[in-house]
Amino acid sequence: MTNLSIFTLVFMTQIFLLSVFYPGKLLQRMRTIQKKYPESTHPKLYPKSTNYYQKMSSFYGIINGLIFILGWVIVYYVHEGSLVSEKGINQMLPWVYFMIQMIPTWLLEIFGFRLSKLMKQEDTRKQKSATLAPRRLTEYVSPQLLSAVIITYFVFVVIAFYIEGCKFELDGKAFQMSVILLLCYAFFFGMMSWLIYGKKPDPYQSKTDRIKTITLVIKTYCYTMMACAFFMVFALAVSIHGLKSMMPVAMSLFLQFIVVISMGYMLHNNRLEDINFDVYRADSETS
């Protein structure tokens, strides 16, 4: 098989996974919540009308549908040759399309934050119980996993400089990629701190559900950081040895893997039947 054929198959998988499969899972999840926990019995879950939620679900589905079509347009122009240069397919093409594919998910996050803000505004309880949640990172994830994350970074640094011939130069790729990965790590650890020490987004969410959600999110961050380190080793090796034609396929596979260990992991481990929805009932006083 040619590089073009392999890229097409892998890119088609990216189109399906990120614009059909996981969006479909999220839509099914939203509809199940509206059906099993309606506004009539769980009013605290709906700071806005049910019709508003239905419109948002439809909007989410439409955007993903348009992005799905865009993916096939890209496939057509790749085969037609318009998106292929003498050097081959641009290695950033899967990344650019991935960023477009993530737009609906980001919109859902913004939607969720706005709803949480409305929930806080409508929370009329006179006495709100303050539950003490764990405040240390190791209370959410094991020290072994955190150690693996940190060790992975140093392993990357050692391998990167070894691949580049142990040249410690500020303009060298090994040094630059080490800094980029370090900034990536800093961002994720900053997000972990915000999750642990930040204000509770949902005023009604039970302590158990909040701890579980934070734990799952932090684990996905850890897995993502380690995946980034391994991918950057591969990218550096490919760049130095002149095998850049492999990068478009590798980039697409990497992005799909990131989605599986983040969105896929969250959907699989944070099932609706395990969430306490009783806190959203009209007569509930649980915070």
N, C-alpha and C positions, 0 to 999 in steps of 0.2 A: 504493500500500500504506500502511496505517496504521502508526503507531509501534509499536502492539501486535504487528502481524503481523511487522514487521521484527525486533523484539526476540525474538519467538518463534523465528524462523528462526536468528538468531544464537545465541541461548541453546541451542537444540537442537544446534548445531555444537559449542558448549562442552561439552555433556553427552557427546557422542560422542567428541570429541577427547581429553578429559581422563579419561574414565571407561571408555572402550572401546579406542580406537586405541592410545594410548601405553601404558596398562596391559597391553594384549595384546602389544605389542612387548616389554615387560619380562618378561612371563611366558614368552614364546617364548624369550627370551634365557636365562632361568634354566633352562628345561627343556633347552635345547641344551647348556648347560654341564654339566648333570648327565648327559646322554647321551654327549657326546663326551669328557668328562673325569671319569669315574666315580671313586668312592672307592677302587676296587681298584687303579687306576693312578696316581691323583693324591691320595693320602691327606692331604697338607698343605693341600689346599683345603677339607677337611672336618673342622674341629675338633669337629663334632658329627656324629651319624649322618645318613645320606642321608634316612632317614625324617623327620627333623626338618626338613630343607630342603623336602621335599615338602609337609609340613604348612604351612610358612610360605608356600609358593607358593599353596597352596589357600586359605589365610587371606587372602592378598593379593587373590586373585581374587574371593573372596566379598565382601570389604569394598567393592571397586570395583563389584560387582554391586548391592549395596545402595544405594550412592551414586548409581548410574545410575538406579535406581528412584526414589530421592528427587528426582532431577532432573525426571523426568516428572511426579511429584506436584506439584512447583513449577509446571511448565508448566500443569497442569490448574487449579491455584488462581489462576494469573495470568489465564487465560482466563475462569475462573468469576467473577473480580473481587475475590476475597478479599485478594489481594496487590497490588491497584491502588487507590490513593487518588485524591482529586480532582486532586492534582498529577501523577498518573501513577505509573509503576513506580518504586519506590525505587532510586536509582542504585547503592546498595551491595548490592543483591540478587545480582548476578553475583559480586561480591567475596566475600560470605559463602559462597556455594555453592562458589566456587573454593577457599577455605580448607578447606572440608570435603573437596573432591576431592583436595587435597594430603595429607590425613592418611595414606593408604596409602603414599605416597612417603616421608613422614617416618618412618613405622614401618620401612620398608625401610632407611633411613639408620641408624636406631638399631640395627636387626638387624645391619647391616654393621659398625658400630663394635664391637658386642659380639663378633662373630666375629673381628674383627681382634685384639681383646684376648685372646681364647682362643688365637689363633694364636701370639701373643707368648709366652703362658704355656707352650705346648707346643713352642716352638722350643728344641730340646735341643742345637743345634749349639754346639760348644765354641769354635770360631773363627768369628766373623761379620765378613765383610769390610765395611769402611766405605767406601761409595762417595760421592764428593763431587759433590753436585748443584749446579746453578747457584743462586746466592744473590741475584741481582739481578732485579728485576721485568722489566727490558728484555731479559733473556735468555730470557724465556718468551713475551713478546708484543712486537711492534714498537713503537718509540718513536712512530711515526705513529699507531697505534691509541690509545695512551695519551694522546697530544696531542689526538686527536679527542674522547676522553672528557672531558678537562678543558675544552677549548674549548666543547663542547656545554653544559657547566654555565654558563659565562659568557654564552653566547648566550641561554640560558634566562633568566638574570637580566636581561639587557638587554631582551629581548622582554617579559618579565613586567612590568617597571616601565613600559615603553612602553605596553602594553595598558591598564595602570591609570592612565595619564595622568601618568607620571613623578612620582607621589606617594610620597615616601620616608617612610612612616609605619610604626611598629613593629606597629600593629594592622592594617596593610593586607595584603591577600591575597598580593600580590607578595612582600613581605618574608617572610611566614610560609611560603609555599611554597618560597622560596629556602632558608630554614633547613631545612625538611623534606628537600628534595632534597640539601642539603649533608650532612645526617645519613645519608641513604641512601648517598651516595658514601662517607662515612667508614666505614660498615658494610662495604661491599663491599671497600674497600681494606684494611680490617682482616682480612677473610676471606682476601684474597690473601696478606697477610703470614703468616697462620697456615698456609696451604698451603705456602708457601715455606720458612718457618723452623721450622714445627712438626715433631713427631716423625713418623717414617714409620709410617703406620697398619698396612700389611701388611708383615711382616718378610721375606717371600719375594719380593715384587714386584721385578721387574728395574728397574734404573736407567732404562732407556729407556722402559719403560711408565709409570713414575712421572712422569718429565718430561713425557711426552705427555699424561697425564691432567691434571696441573697446568696445562699450557698450554691445554688445551681448556676447563677450568673457568674459568680467568682470562679467556679470551676471551668466554665466555658472560656473565661478570660485566660486562665492558666493554660488550657489546651491550645488556645489560639496563639499565645505567646510562643509556646514551644514549636508549634507548626510553622510560625513565621521564621523562627531561627533555622529550622531544617531547610525550609524553602530558600532562604537567603544563601545558605551554603551551596545549594544546588545552583542557584542563579549566578553566584560568583564563579563557580567552577565552569559553568557553561560559557560565561563571558570570557574568561581567561583562555579557555581551550577552543574558542571560535566555533561554538555549537549553538549559536543564537537561533538557528532555525527551529530548535526544539522548544524555545521559550513560549510561543503562543499556546501550544498544547499544555505545557507544564503550568503556565499561568492559569489557564481555564480549570485544570484539574485541582490546582491549589485552592482556587476560589470556591469551587464546589465543595471541597473538603472542609473549608472554613465554615461554610453554611451548615454542613451536616453536623459538625461538632459544636455549633452554637445554636442555631434555630432548631435543628433536628433534635439535638440533645434536650433542649428546653421543652419542646412539644412532647417528647417521649417521657420525660421524667416529671413534668408538672401537669398531670392529668386532671381534668375537671372534677372527676369523682373524688379526688383527694383534697380538693379545696373546700374550705368551710364557707358556704354561701349563706348560712343562717345569720351571719352578722349583718346581712343586707336586708333582713326582714324588717317590717315596720315596727314590730314590738321588741326588736333586739336592742340591748343596751351595751353589747360587747364592743370593745374598741380594738 
